[in-house]
Amino acid sequence: MMPFHVYNNELPSIWLLGAITSCIAFAGLVFYRLYLHPLSNFPGPRLAAATHWYEAYFELVHNGGSLYAAKIRQLHAEYGPVVRINPNEISVNDAQFHDELYAPHPAIRYKDPALSALLGTNNGSFGTSDHYLHRQRRVAYNPFFASANVAAAEQIIKHKVNHLCDLLWSRRADSPNIRTYLAAISFDSFFTMAFGRPLDLLDNLALAEEFNSTVELLATSPPVYKLFPSLLILQAAERFGQDERDGKVPVSRSKSVPETLFSVIKRSKIADEEKTSSRMSHEGVEMFMATYTSGRTMLAGLYYLHANPDVLDTLRKELGQAYAGPTDELSFKTLNTLPYLRAVVKEILRVSFPVGSRIPMICHDTMTCRDWDIPAHTSISVNHRNLLFDPEVFEEPYAFRPERWLDKSNPIDEKRYFVVFGKGARGCPGKEYSMQLIQFTLATLVQRFEFQLSDETSFERDVKVARESLVTAPSSNSQGIKLSIIASRG
């Protein structure tokens, strides 16, 4: 029997009606955003006010994406310090307002839910929009990043750095990819401190590169965020979280052994449902991913030091006055007393500014900037980069000049302008740990080895920040920073 088909003449009409209805609804939404929305009177491109597609174009399409931050700077130059950059967000370019928006406790600030959702870690502090829940979670793990616990991690970092140096020297003839080694030491040092066990990534560079590439992809490619929320890293954190819950990882608190992240949270006063391994693993994932920026910063640091030999010479002279020889064992305590070294690290962080995303916050009260009253419940952001390159504060802001941090005749207000790690209740909790890791690793490397910067490395292509997403990155056609070890200084 031949199949019998019935053609429904009503279907095209239904589709047409649906299309017309959708167009009317969209037109109504655009009309509301342009003329009736609480932000309708704020300056900015009409297309940005009408739809998120304006932002999406610069983040996803234009010259490889991650370029909306640069576009926003152009908008500020055109429209002024207060600009509407999407239907629901106001961008402000004002240092004083930055202090107000990212104020510490007791100021009440909610993170924009869209930013909180980026990594898929809704149970971690980064993934928490609510002000009060975020504060509870932050207070619970704060002792992990306390000065005493960071100091207790010194032996971990020393061991990793010494192993790094041994490997680089023994493999120097093979032109090792220093980027991967620095990523390995960044991830492994933190993982050992946080979870009580090493990943031994320096001996498994393939896994180190997998971690590094995964985090880099997640943090610099917006379309990927929700499709692949760091499954590899999440599994690792959950595994060690389960080990600790089962008592396989010893809980130790001493001057030479840091207390693990999960141990700190479990002894806190936070509710029991916040102490499950699955919940705590989200905290671990977020912090582990954040260590990606340390490896990137150290690689940029080696570039800037060797592209500016006068700075490198001055740094080595200071280290030479503190230590008898290049192979002497360095220490946190002594390095922290070296002003030029501290200035070098600050300047490396400033010019490479590893965290590039604007951090939109929501205040439940009206906020005032200049002549503008920004309505309550509005997403508001101030890009930290604007402060780091403010020409009124940093003379020749794009020049690498560590001496600027030591100029007593024109001191920099570091509390206001050194915002590499963010600011306020949502600022990076691991600032001290990161500073110690970067400082110790770079000091050891330049003490022990002579590096040569490849002529193939281009500042404009391989070093200069060109993309600003959750973290910053050079241009999409970057070939990486290439360095080789040519001699031992010991």
PEBEL-V313613 format. One record per pair of residues at least 4 apart in sequence whose C-alpha atoms are under 8 Angstrom apart, sorted by the first residue. I is the first residue (numbers start at 1). J is the second residue. D is the distance in whole Angstrom. If there is no record, write none. Layout:
I/J/D, I/J/D
This chain:
9/13/8, 10/14/6, 11/15/6, 12/16/6, 13/17/6, 14/18/6, 15/19/6, 16/20/6, 17/21/6, 18/22/6, 19/23/6, 20/24/6, 21/25/6, 22/26/6, 23/27/6, 24/28/6, 25/29/6, 26/30/6, 27/31/6, 28/32/6, 29/33/6, 30/34/6, 30/50/5, 30/51/7, 31/35/6, 31/36/7, 31/50/8, 32/36/5, 32/37/6, 33/37/5, 33/39/8, 33/40/6, 33/49/6, 33/50/6, 33/87/6, 34/40/5, 34/46/7, 34/49/6, 34/50/6, 35/40/6, 35/41/8, 36/40/6, 38/375/7, 39/84/7, 39/87/8, 39/88/7, 39/374/8, 39/375/8, 40/49/8, 42/82/8, 42/83/7, 42/84/6, 43/79/6, 43/82/7, 43/83/5, 43/84/6, 44/48/7, 44/49/7, 44/75/7, 44/79/6, 44/83/5, 44/84/5, 44/85/7, 45/49/6, 45/84/8, 45/85/8, 46/50/6, 47/51/6, 47/54/6, 48/52/6, 48/53/8, 48/54/5, 48/55/7, 48/84/7, 48/85/6, 48/86/5, 48/87/7, 49/84/7, 49/85/7, 49/86/5, 49/87/4, 49/88/8, 50/86/7, 50/87/6, 51/86/7, 51/87/6, 52/56/6, 52/86/6, 52/87/7, 53/57/6, 54/58/7, 54/86/8, 55/59/6, 55/68/6, 55/85/8, 55/86/7, 56/60/6, 56/61/8, 57/61/5, 57/62/6, 57/65/8, 58/62/5, 58/65/6, 58/66/7, 58/67/5, 58/68/5, 58/71/8, 59/65/4, 59/66/4, 59/67/6, 59/68/6, 59/222/7, 60/64/7, 60/65/4, 60/66/6, 60/222/7, 60/223/7, 61/65/5, 62/67/7, 63/67/8, 64/476/7, 65/221/8, 65/467/7, 66/220/7, 66/221/7, 66/222/8, 66/467/5, 66/468/5, 66/469/5, 67/71/6, 67/466/8, 67/467/6, 67/468/6, 67/469/8, 68/72/6, 68/468/8, 69/73/7, 69/357/8, 69/358/8, 69/383/8, 69/468/6, 70/74/7, 70/468/8, 71/75/6, 72/76/6, 72/85/7, 72/91/8, 73/77/6, 74/78/6, 75/79/6, 75/80/8, 75/83/7, 76/80/5, 76/81/6, 76/82/7, 76/83/7, 76/93/7, 77/81/8, 79/83/7, 81/91/8, 81/92/5, 81/93/5, 81/94/7, 82/90/7, 82/91/6, 82/92/5, 82/93/7, 82/369/8, 82/372/8, 83/90/6, 83/91/5, 83/92/7, 84/88/8, 84/89/6, 84/90/4, 84/91/6, 85/89/6, 85/90/6, 85/91/6, 86/90/7, 88/378/6, 88/379/6, 89/360/8, 89/378/6, 89/379/5, 89/380/6, 89/381/8, 90/378/7, 90/379/6, 90/380/5, 90/381/6, 91/380/6, 91/381/5, 91/382/6, 91/383/8, 92/97/8, 92/380/7, 92/381/6, 92/382/5, 92/383/8, 93/382/6, 93/383/7, 93/386/7, 94/98/6, 94/382/7, 95/99/7, 95/387/7, 95/416/7, 95/417/8, 96/100/7, 97/101/6, 97/369/6, 98/102/6, 98/382/6, 99/103/6, 99/416/7, 101/109/8, 101/361/7, 101/380/8, 101/381/8, 102/109/8, 102/423/6, 102/424/5, 102/425/7, 102/426/7, 103/107/6, 103/423/7, 103/424/5, 103/425/7, 104/423/8, 104/424/4, 104/425/5, 105/424/7, 105/425/6, 108/131/6, 108/363/7, 108/364/8, 109/131/6, 109/361/6, 109/362/6, 109/363/5, 109/364/8, 110/129/5, 110/130/5, 110/131/5, 110/361/6, 110/362/5, 110/363/6, 111/115/7, 111/116/7, 111/128/7, 111/129/5, 111/130/7, 111/131/7, 111/359/8, 111/360/6, 111/361/5, 111/362/6, 112/116/6, 112/129/6, 112/359/8, 112/360/6, 112/361/5, 112/362/6, 112/379/6, 113/117/6, 113/128/8, 113/129/6, 114/118/7, 115/127/8, 115/359/7, 115/360/8, 116/122/7, 116/126/6, 116/127/4, 116/128/6, 116/129/6, 117/121/7, 117/122/7, 117/127/6, 118/127/8, 118/225/6, 118/226/6, 119/127/7, 119/218/8, 119/225/6, 119/226/7, 119/229/6, 119/230/8, 120/127/7, 120/225/8, 120/226/6, 120/229/5, 121/126/7, 121/127/5, 121/229/8, 121/282/5, 121/283/8, 121/285/8, 121/286/7, 122/126/8, 122/127/4, 122/128/6, 122/282/8, 123/127/6, 123/128/7, 123/279/6, 123/280/8, 123/282/6, 123/283/7, 124/128/6, 124/137/8, 124/279/7, 124/280/7, 124/281/8, 124/282/5, 124/283/4, 124/286/7, 125/134/6, 125/137/6, 125/138/7, 125/283/6, 126/283/8, 126/286/7, 128/133/7, 128/134/6, 129/134/7, 130/134/6, 131/135/6, 132/136/6, 133/137/6, 134/138/6, 135/139/6, 135/425/8, 136/140/6, 136/270/7, 137/141/7, 137/270/7, 138/142/6, 139/143/8, 140/264/7, 140/265/5, 140/268/5, 140/269/7, 140/270/6, 141/145/8, 141/261/7, 141/264/6, 141/265/5, 141/268/8, 142/146/7, 142/429/7, 143/149/7, 143/264/7, 144/149/6, 144/150/8, 144/259/7, 144/260/7, 144/261/6, 144/264/6, 145/149/6, 145/150/6, 145/429/7, 145/430/6, 145/432/8, 145/433/7, 146/150/6, 147/151/6, 147/432/7, 148/152/6, 148/255/7, 149/153/7, 149/255/8, 149/257/8, 149/258/5, 149/259/7, 150/154/7, 150/258/7, 150/432/7, 150/433/6, 151/255/7, 151/256/8, 151/258/8, 151/332/8, 152/254/7, 152/255/5, 152/256/5, 152/257/5, 152/258/5, 153/157/6, 153/193/6, 153/256/7, 153/257/6, 153/258/6, 154/158/6, 154/256/8, 154/331/8, 154/332/7, 155/159/6, 155/256/7, 156/160/6, 156/189/7, 156/192/7, 156/193/7, 157/161/6, 157/189/6, 157/437/7, 158/162/6, 159/163/6, 160/164/6, 160/185/6, 160/189/7, 161/165/6, 161/185/7, 161/441/6, 161/444/8, 162/166/6, 163/167/6, 163/202/8, 164/168/6, 164/181/7, 164/185/7, 164/202/7, 165/169/6, 165/445/7, 166/170/6, 167/171/6, 168/172/6, 168/176/7, 168/485/8, 169/485/7, 169/488/8, 171/175/7, 171/176/7, 172/176/6, 172/484/7, 172/485/6, 172/486/8, 175/484/6, 175/485/8, 176/484/8, 177/181/7, 177/482/8, 178/182/6, 178/299/8, 178/482/8, 178/483/7, 179/183/6, 179/295/7, 179/296/8, 179/299/6, 179/481/8, 180/184/6, 180/205/7, 180/208/7, 180/209/6, 180/212/8, 181/185/6, 181/202/6, 181/205/7, 181/208/8, 182/186/6, 182/295/5, 182/296/8, 182/298/7, 182/299/7, 183/187/6, 183/208/7, 183/209/8, 183/212/6, 183/292/7, 183/294/8, 183/295/5, 183/296/7, 184/188/6, 184/201/5, 184/202/6, 184/205/7, 184/208/5, 184/209/8, 184/295/8, 185/189/6, 185/201/7, 185/202/7, 185/295/8, 186/190/6, 186/291/6, 186/292/7, 186/294/6, 186/295/6, 186/437/8, 187/191/6, 187/201/8, 187/208/8, 187/288/7, 187/291/6, 187/292/7, 188/192/6, 188/198/6, 188/199/6, 188/200/6, 188/201/6, 188/202/8, 189/193/6, 189/198/8, 190/194/6, 190/288/7, 190/291/7, 191/195/6, 191/196/7, 191/197/7, 191/198/6, 191/199/7, 191/288/7, 192/196/5, 192/197/5, 192/198/4, 192/199/7, 193/197/8, 193/258/6, 193/259/8, 193/260/6, 193/261/8, 194/259/8, 194/260/5, 194/261/5, 194/262/8, 194/284/8, 195/237/8, 195/240/6, 195/241/7, 195/244/8, 195/249/8, 195/260/5, 195/261/6, 195/262/7, 196/249/6, 196/250/8, 196/260/6, 197/249/8, 200/204/7, 201/205/6, 201/207/7, 201/208/5, 202/208/7, 204/208/6, 205/209/6, 206/210/6, 207/211/6, 208/212/6, 209/213/6, 210/214/6, 211/215/6, 211/232/8, 211/233/7, 212/216/6, 212/292/7, 213/217/6, 214/218/6, 214/230/7, 215/219/6, 215/230/7, 215/289/6, 215/292/7, 216/220/6, 216/221/8, 216/292/8, 217/221/6, 217/224/7, 218/222/7, 218/224/6, 218/225/5, 218/228/8, 218/229/7, 218/230/7, 219/225/7, 219/469/7, 219/470/5, 219/471/6, 220/467/8, 220/468/7, 220/469/5, 220/470/6, 220/471/6, 220/472/7, 220/473/7, 221/225/7, 221/469/7, 222/469/7, 223/227/8, 224/228/6, 225/229/6, 230/234/6, 230/285/8, 231/235/6, 232/236/7, 233/237/6, 233/285/6, 233/288/8, 234/238/6, 234/281/7, 234/282/7, 234/285/6, 235/239/6, 236/240/6, 237/241/6, 237/281/5, 237/284/6, 237/285/6, 238/242/6, 238/277/7, 238/278/6, 238/281/5, 239/243/6, 240/244/6, 241/245/6, 241/262/7, 241/277/5, 241/278/8, 241/280/8, 241/281/7, 242/246/6, 242/277/6, 243/247/6, 243/248/5, 243/249/6, 244/248/5, 244/249/5, 244/250/7, 244/262/8, 245/277/7, 251/259/7, 251/260/7, 251/263/7, 252/257/7, 252/258/7, 252/259/6, 252/260/8, 253/257/6, 253/258/6, 253/259/5, 254/258/7, 254/259/8, 259/263/7, 259/264/7, 260/264/6, 261/265/6, 261/284/8, 262/266/6, 262/280/7, 263/267/6, 264/268/6, 265/270/8, 265/275/7, 265/280/8, 266/275/6, 270/274/7, 270/275/8, 271/275/7, 272/276/7, 274/279/6, 274/280/7, 275/279/7, 275/280/6, 276/280/6, 277/281/6, 278/282/7, 279/283/7, 280/284/7, 281/285/6, 282/286/6, 283/287/6, 284/288/6, 285/289/6, 286/290/6, 287/291/7, 288/292/7, 290/294/8, 291/295/7, 291/434/8, 292/296/7, 293/297/6, 293/354/6, 293/355/7, 293/471/8, 294/298/6, 294/434/7, 294/437/8, 294/438/7, 295/299/6, 296/300/6, 296/354/7, 297/301/6, 297/348/7, 297/349/7, 297/352/7, 297/354/7, 297/438/8, 298/302/6, 298/438/6, 298/441/8, 298/442/7, 299/303/6, 299/481/7, 300/304/6, 300/348/7, 300/352/7, 300/463/7, 300/481/8, 301/305/6, 301/345/8, 301/348/6, 301/442/8, 302/306/6, 302/442/7, 303/307/6, 303/453/7, 303/481/7, 303/483/8, 304/308/6, 304/348/7, 304/400/7, 305/309/6, 305/311/6, 305/312/5, 306/312/7, 306/451/8, 306/452/7, 306/453/7, 307/453/8, 308/312/7, 309/313/6, 310/314/6, 311/315/6, 311/402/8, 312/316/6, 313/317/6, 314/318/6, 314/340/8, 315/319/6, 315/340/6, 315/341/6, 316/320/6, 316/446/7, 316/447/7, 317/321/6, 318/322/7, 318/338/7, 318/340/7, 318/341/8, 319/323/6, 319/338/8, 319/443/8, 319/447/8, 320/324/6, 320/325/7, 320/326/8, 322/334/7, 323/328/6, 323/330/8, 324/328/7, 325/490/7, 326/447/5, 326/448/5, 326/489/6, 326/490/5, 327/447/7, 327/448/6, 327/490/6, 330/334/7, 330/335/7, 330/440/8, 330/444/7, 331/335/6, 331/440/8, 332/336/6, 332/436/7, 332/440/7, 333/337/7, 334/338/7, 335/341/7, 335/439/8, 335/440/7, 336/342/7, 338/342/6, 339/343/6, 339/406/8, 340/344/6, 340/402/7, 340/403/8, 340/406/8, 341/345/6, 341/439/7, 341/443/8, 342/346/6, 342/439/7, 343/347/6, 343/402/5, 343/403/7, 343/404/8, 343/405/6, 343/406/7, 344/348/6, 344/402/5, 345/349/6, 345/435/8, 345/438/7, 345/439/6, 346/350/6, 346/402/7, 346/405/8, 347/351/6, 347/400/7, 347/401/7, 347/402/5, 347/405/8, 348/352/6, 348/353/8, 348/400/8, 349/353/5, 349/354/7, 349/420/7, 350/388/6, 350/418/8, 350/420/6, 351/388/8, 351/398/7, 351/400/7, 352/464/8, 352/465/7, 352/472/8, 353/385/7, 353/420/6, 353/472/7, 354/420/8, 354/471/6, 354/472/5, 354/473/8, 355/420/7, 355/421/8, 355/468/8, 355/469/8, 355/470/6, 355/471/4, 355/472/6, 356/383/8, 356/384/8, 356/385/7, 356/468/5, 356/469/6, 356/470/6, 356/471/5, 356/472/5, 357/383/7, 357/468/6, 357/469/5, 357/470/5, 357/471/6, 357/472/8, 358/381/6, 358/382/6, 358/383/5, 358/384/7, 359/381/6, 359/382/7, 359/383/7, 360/379/6, 360/380/5, 360/381/4, 360/382/8, 361/379/5, 361/380/5, 361/381/6, 362/376/8, 362/377/5, 362/378/6, 362/379/5, 362/380/6, 363/367/8, 363/376/6, 363/377/6, 363/378/7, 363/379/8, 364/376/5, 364/377/5, 365/375/7, 365/376/4, 365/377/7, 366/373/6, 366/374/6, 366/375/5, 366/376/4, 366/377/8, 367/373/6, 367/374/5, 367/375/7, 367/376/7, 368/372/6, 368/373/4, 368/374/6, 369/373/7, 369/374/8, 374/378/7, 382/386/8, 383/387/8, 384/388/7, 384/419/6, 384/420/7, 384/422/7, 385/389/6, 385/420/8, 386/390/6, 387/417/6, 387/418/8, 387/419/7, 388/394/8, 388/397/8, 388/417/6, 388/418/7, 388/419/7, 388/420/8, 389/393/8, 389/394/6, 389/397/5, 389/398/7, 390/394/6, 390/397/7, 391/395/6, 391/396/7, 391/397/6, 393/412/7, 394/404/8, 402/406/8, 403/407/6, 404/412/8, 405/411/7, 405/412/7, 406/411/7, 407/411/6, 412/417/7, 413/417/6, 413/418/8, 414/418/5, 414/419/8, 415/419/8, 419/423/6, 421/427/6, 421/428/5, 421/431/6, 422/426/7, 422/427/4, 422/428/6, 423/427/4, 423/428/7, 430/434/6, 431/435/6, 432/436/6, 433/437/6, 434/438/6, 435/439/6, 436/440/6, 437/441/6, 438/442/6, 439/443/6, 440/444/6, 441/445/6, 442/446/6, 443/447/6, 444/448/6, 445/449/6, 446/450/7, 447/489/7, 448/488/6, 448/489/5, 448/490/6, 449/485/7, 449/486/8, 449/487/6, 449/488/5, 449/489/5, 449/490/8, 450/485/6, 450/486/6, 450/487/5, 450/488/6, 450/489/7, 451/483/6, 451/484/5, 451/485/4, 451/486/6, 451/487/7, 452/483/6, 452/484/5, 452/485/6, 452/486/7, 453/457/7, 453/482/6, 453/483/5, 453/484/7, 454/481/8, 454/482/5, 454/483/6, 454/484/8, 456/482/7, 457/461/8, 457/462/6, 457/479/8, 457/480/7, 457/481/6, 457/482/6, 458/462/5, 458/463/7, 459/463/5, 459/464/6, 460/464/5, 461/474/7, 461/475/6, 461/477/7, 461/478/5, 461/479/8, 462/474/6, 462/475/7, 462/478/5, 462/479/6, 462/480/5, 462/481/6, 463/474/6, 463/480/8, 463/481/7, 464/473/8, 464/474/6, 464/475/8, 465/472/6, 465/473/5, 465/474/5, 465/475/7, 466/472/7, 466/473/6, 466/474/5, 466/475/5, 467/472/6, 467/473/5, 467/474/6, 467/475/6, 467/476/8, 468/472/4, 468/473/7, 474/478/6
